[in-house]
Amino acid sequence: MRKIKILYDAKVIVDCGAKTGIFNVSYNILLYLSKINQLEISLFANKEDTNKIKSRKDLDYLWKYKVFNTWDFSQKFEKIVRKLNIKTKIDLYKKIICFICTPLFLFFIILQKAALVINKKRNKIELNKYDIFFSPHFGFPEVIINNKKIIKFIILYDTTPVLFPMYFDQSIMAFYNSIISTLDKSTYCLCISLSTKNDFIKFFGNNLSVEKMFVTYISTAFNMQPYYNKNNFNVISKKYNLPELNNKLNYFFSLGTIEPRKNHMHIIKCFINFVTKNNIDDLYLIIVGQIWENFKDEFYNFFNSISDKIKSKIIILGYVESDEDINSLLSNSLAFVYLSQYEGFGMPPLEAMQAGTPVITSNNSSIPEVVGDAGIMIDYDSEVQCIKAFEDIYFNENLRVLYIKKGLERTKMFSWENTANKIVSIFNNVI
């Protein structure tokens, strides 16, 4: 059986950088697809992407793959034009008029037109050697859109900008729309949850083929595991200047980008009302995640309005780089709290279950697909339900143990091996 030749867009990995969710999905799918002998994978990159790969040591692993560069001879022309201080086509035309169609400039125009023709012909010949173009996120470049032979696959994550446009500036909306504009009924879509598939059908169904949309569950950025080592945890506590938390499990933990959709202010309010109602003085709330720049003022104005006594129980750690540290913080917490308004998949609750931690999370969008009955699921904006969940977890050790066991069992459903095998199965059916 001949190998299926895949052209995998490297731009996501190069541009997104480590630790973003989309980077981790792109990286892990590439990694696990490359372990399957049936596939022959090359990377798709333009000259700028290739230069970034060469300049970054953390991307050295990409060089085990053959890199397909989009060939653009017209760049030679542009360099010559820049040397002549011709900044735009208008400048060029002005100079042509000024020099009364000097033969040199006529030659440059002819050269540019010829280069474009050569580019298209060369790229088409090379691209026809591949069966599939795989886009982990950024849609499809024009050279792929114009190629009718190669089969287009894309990963679809969520419709957050459509559902919550108030949280995004115009540049993000424009970027999202530019991705959507490259999709059509010939596109095969790998949706990271059934919720995501249904949302894309709802909002963009007229431009997509439902028969070519497949639910393809993903996994976690880092394979967490139960890690209750107290000595290690004491080291981490000192590293992040945490209070004395080593005597018992006396903190709730929340992980995720601090942005409006993730609902951290609501979590804090519920935590304050919970400890006040039950007269609890030895419980903390630790929040880990990078805050959105345009959300800082609103968040810290809210946080600074809290009384000093209660505020001392709420620890904002910000961004934590070490996955091992996050693993320990998750494992040793009383519960993981994640009340997002909407998720395309929801990696953090899955990571918490892997780490052996009870999960309190939202009952919306894709989260029930991930957590199932292995966590306490509530309305994301219900203070009553949230406080009740806090009370159930805090006062009932048997319930905590039950959800830890359920969570660990649930995580067996999700792995990158499963994701890669599902994708290859779809490839085989299509080819």
TIFITI-68670 format. One record per residue (C-alpha): x, y, z; residue in one letter. Coordinates in steps of 0.5 Angstrom, whole numbers, plus 500, padded with zeros to 3 digits. Example, Ala and Ser with C-alpha at 12.3 -4.5 7.8 and 13.67 -1.06 7.14 Angstrom:
BEGIN
R    c1    c2    c3   resn
R   525   491   516      A
R   527   498   514      S
REM end
This chain:
BEGIN
R    c1    c2    c3   resn
R   500   500   500      M
R   503   507   498      R
R   504   512   503      K
R   499   518   504      I
R   503   524   503      K
R   501   530   507      I
R   503   537   507      L
R   502   540   514      Y
R   502   547   515      D
R   507   549   520      A
R   505   556   520      K
R   501   555   527      V
R   507   552   530      I
R   512   557   528      V
R   507   563   530      D
R   503   561   536      C
R   509   559   540      G
R   509   554   546      A
R   504   554   551      K
R   498   556   547      T
R   492   551   546      G
R   492   551   539      I
R   500   551   539      F
R   499   544   543      N
R   494   541   539      V
R   498   543   532      S
R   504   540   535      Y
R   501   534   538      N
R   497   532   532      I
R   504   533   528      L
R   508   529   533      L
R   503   523   533      Y
R   501   523   526      L
R   509   522   524      S
R   509   516   528      K
R   504   512   523      I
R   508   509   518      N
R   502   510   513      Q
R   503   517   512      L
R   509   521   509      E
R   509   528   512      I
R   512   534   510      S
R   512   541   512      L
R   509   547   509      F
R   512   554   510      A
R   514   560   506      N
R   520   564   506      K
R   519   568   513      E
R   516   561   516      D
R   523   558   514      T
R   527   563   517      N
R   523   563   524      K
R   524   555   524      I
R   532   556   523      K
R   533   562   528      S
R   529   558   534      R
R   532   553   538      K
R   526   551   540      D
R   523   549   533      L
R   529   544   532      D
R   525   538   532      Y
R   521   541   525      L
R   528   539   521      W
R   527   532   521      K
R   521   533   516      Y
R   522   535   509      K
R   520   543   508      V
R   516   545   502      F
R   517   552   501      N
R   512   556   497      T
R   517   558   491      W
R   517   566   490      D
R   521   568   484      F
R   518   575   485      S
R   521   577   491      Q
R   528   578   487      K
R   524   583   483      F
R   522   586   490      E
R   529   587   492      K
R   531   590   486      I
R   525   595   487      V
R   527   597   494      R
R   534   598   492      K
R   531   603   487      L
R   527   606   493      N
R   521   605   489      I
R   516   603   495      K
R   509   602   492      T
R   507   601   485      K
R   504   608   484      I
R   512   610   485      D
R   514   605   480      L
R   508   608   475      Y
R   511   615   476      K
R   518   613   475      K
R   516   610   469      I
R   512   616   466      I
R   518   620   468      C
R   523   616   465      F
R   518   616   459      I
R   518   608   459      C
R   525   607   460      T
R   527   600   458      P
R   530   598   465      L
R   523   599   468      F
R   519   596   462      L
R   524   590   464      F
R   522   590   471      F
R   515   590   470      I
R   516   584   465      I
R   520   580   470      L
R   515   581   475      Q
R   509   578   471      K
R   514   572   468      A
R   515   571   475      A
R   508   570   477      L
R   507   565   472      V
R   513   561   474      I
R   511   561   481      N
R   504   559   480      K
R   506   553   475      K
R   512   551   479      R
R   508   551   486      N
R   502   547   482      K
R   507   542   480      I
R   510   541   486      E
R   503   541   490      L
R   500   536   486      N
R   505   531   489      K
R   501   531   495      Y
R   495   528   497      D
R   492   532   503      I
R   494   539   506      F
R   493   539   513      F
R   491   546   516      S
R   492   546   524      P
R   488   553   524      H
R   490   558   520      F
R   485   556   514      G
R   488   555   507      F
R   493   560   503      P
R   491   562   496      E
R   496   557   493      V
R   492   551   496      I
R   485   554   495      I
R   487   555   488      N
R   489   548   487      N
R   483   543   486      K
R   487   536   486      K
R   490   537   493      I
R   485   535   499      I
R   484   540   504      K
R   483   538   512      F
R   482   543   517      I
R   482   543   525      I
R   476   547   527      L
R   476   549   535      Y
R   470   554   537      D
R   466   560   535      T
R   468   564   540      T
R   468   570   536      P
R   461   569   533      V
R   458   568   540      L
R   462   573   544      F
R   464   579   539      P
R   464   584   545      M
R   470   581   548      Y
R   475   581   541      F
R   477   587   538      D
R   477   588   530      Q
R   483   585   529      S
R   482   579   532      I
R   475   579   529      M
R   478   580   522      A
R   483   575   523      F
R   478   570   525      Y
R   473   572   519      N
R   479   571   514      S
R   480   564   516      I
R   473   562   515      I
R   473   565   508      S
R   478   560   506      T
R   473   554   508      L
R   468   551   503      D
R   464   545   501      K
R   470   541   499      S
R   474   542   506      T
R   474   537   511      Y
R   473   539   518      C
R   476   536   524      L
R   472   539   530      C
R   475   538   537      I
R   468   537   540      S
R   460   535   538      L
R   459   542   540      S
R   464   545   536      T
R   461   541   530      K
R   454   544   531      N
R   456   551   532      D
R   460   551   526      F
R   454   548   522      I
R   449   553   525      K
R   453   559   523      F
R   457   557   517      F
R   453   551   515      G
R   451   554   508      N
R   459   554   506      N
R   460   547   509      L
R   459   540   507      S
R   456   537   514      V
R   458   530   511      E
R   465   532   511      K
R   465   534   518      M
R   468   530   523      F
R   468   530   531      V
R   475   529   533      T
R   477   529   540      Y
R   483   532   542      I
R   487   531   549      S
R   491   535   554      T
R   497   540   553      A
R   501   536   558      F
R   500   529   561      N
R   498   530   568      M
R   498   525   573      Q
R   496   524   581      P
R   502   527   584      Y
R   501   528   592      Y
R   508   528   594      N
R   509   533   600      K
R   516   535   600      N
R   516   537   592      N
R   509   541   594      F
R   513   545   599      N
R   519   546   595      V
R   513   549   590      I
R   510   553   595      S
R   516   557   597      K
R   518   558   590      K
R   511   562   589      Y
R   511   565   596      N
R   505   561   598      L
R   502   561   605      P
R   503   554   609      E
R   499   550   605      L
R   502   543   607      N
R   498   541   613      N
R   492   539   609      K
R   488   540   602      L
R   486   547   604      N
R   485   551   597      Y
R   481   551   591      F
R   485   552   584      F
R   483   555   578      S
R   487   555   571      L
R   486   559   565      G
R   487   565   561      T
R   484   571   565      I
R   479   574   561      E
R   472   575   561      P
R   469   569   558      R
R   473   565   563      K
R   469   568   569      N
R   474   569   574      H
R   471   575   578      M
R   464   570   579      H
R   469   565   582      I
R   472   570   586      I
R   465   572   589      K
R   462   565   590      C
R   469   564   594      F
R   468   570   598      I
R   461   568   600      N
R   462   561   601      F
R   468   562   606      V
R   464   568   609      T
R   457   564   610      K
R   461   558   613      N
R   466   562   617      N
R   472   558   614      I
R   479   562   615      D
R   484   557   613      D
R   481   556   605      L
R   485   559   599      Y
R   483   560   592      L
R   489   560   587      I
R   488   563   580      I
R   494   561   575      V
R   493   564   568      G
R   496   570   564      Q
R   491   576   564      I
R   489   579   557      W
R   492   586   557      E
R   485   589   555      N
R   482   586   561      F
R   487   588   567      K
R   484   594   569      D
R   477   591   570      E
R   479   585   573      F
R   484   589   578      Y
R   479   594   580      N
R   474   589   582      F
R   480   585   586      F
R   482   591   589      N
R   475   593   592      S
R   475   586   596      I
R   477   587   603      S
R   484   586   605      D
R   482   580   610      K
R   479   576   604      I
R   484   579   599      K
R   489   575   603      S
R   486   569   601      K
R   486   570   594      I
R   492   568   590      I
R   493   571   583      I
R   500   567   581      L
R   499   569   574      G
R   503   565   568      Y
R   506   559   571      V
R   511   556   566      E
R   513   549   569      S
R   508   544   567      D
R   510   540   573      E
R   509   545   578      D
R   502   546   575      I
R   501   538   576      N
R   503   539   583      S
R   498   545   584      L
R   493   541   581      L
R   494   534   585      S
R   494   538   592      N
R   488   542   591      S
R   482   541   594      L
R   478   542   588      A
R   479   545   581      F
R   474   550   579      V
R   473   552   572      Y
R   466   556   570      L
R   467   558   563      S
R   462   561   559      Q
R   464   557   553      Y
R   469   552   551      E
R   471   549   544      G
R   473   543   548      F
R   476   545   555      G
R   483   542   556      M
R   484   545   564      P
R   478   540   566      P
R   481   534   563      L
R   488   536   566      E
R   485   537   573      A
R   482   530   572      M
R   488   527   570      Q
R   492   530   576      A
R   487   526   581      G
R   483   533   583      T
R   475   533   583      P
R   472   538   578      V
R   467   543   579      I
R   465   546   572      T
R   460   549   567      S
R   455   545   564      N
R   455   548   557      N
R   458   548   550      S
R   463   542   550      S
R   465   541   557      I
R   460   536   558      P
R   463   532   553      E
R   469   532   556      V
R   467   531   564      V
R   461   527   563      G
R   459   525   570      D
R   466   525   573      A
R   465   532   576      G
R   460   537   579      I
R   457   541   573      M
R   453   547   574      I
R   451   553   571      D
R   457   558   570      Y
R   453   564   572      D
R   449   561   578      S
R   452   563   585      E
R   447   559   589      V
R   450   552   585      Q
R   457   554   586      C
R   457   555   593      I
R   453   549   594      K
R   458   545   590      A
R   464   548   594      F
R   460   546   600      E
R   459   539   597      D
R   467   538   596      I
R   469   542   602      Y
R   465   538   607      F
R   465   531   604      N
R   471   527   603      E
R   468   521   601      N
R   465   525   595      L
R   472   528   593      R
R   475   521   593      V
R   469   519   588      L
R   470   524   583      Y
R   477   523   583      I
R   476   516   581      K
R   471   518   576      K
R   475   523   573      G
R   481   518   573      L
R   477   513   569      E
R   474   518   564      R
R   481   521   562      T
R   482   514   559      K
R   477   516   553      M
R   482   522   551      F
R   489   521   548      S
R   493   524   542      W
R   494   516   540      E
R   486   516   539      N
R   486   523   536      T
R   491   521   531      A
R   488   514   529      N
R   481   517   528      K
R   485   522   523      I
R   488   517   519      V
R   482   513   519      S
R   478   519   516      I
R   484   520   511      F
R   483   513   509      N
R   476   513   508      N
R   477   520   504      V
R   483   517   500      I
REM end
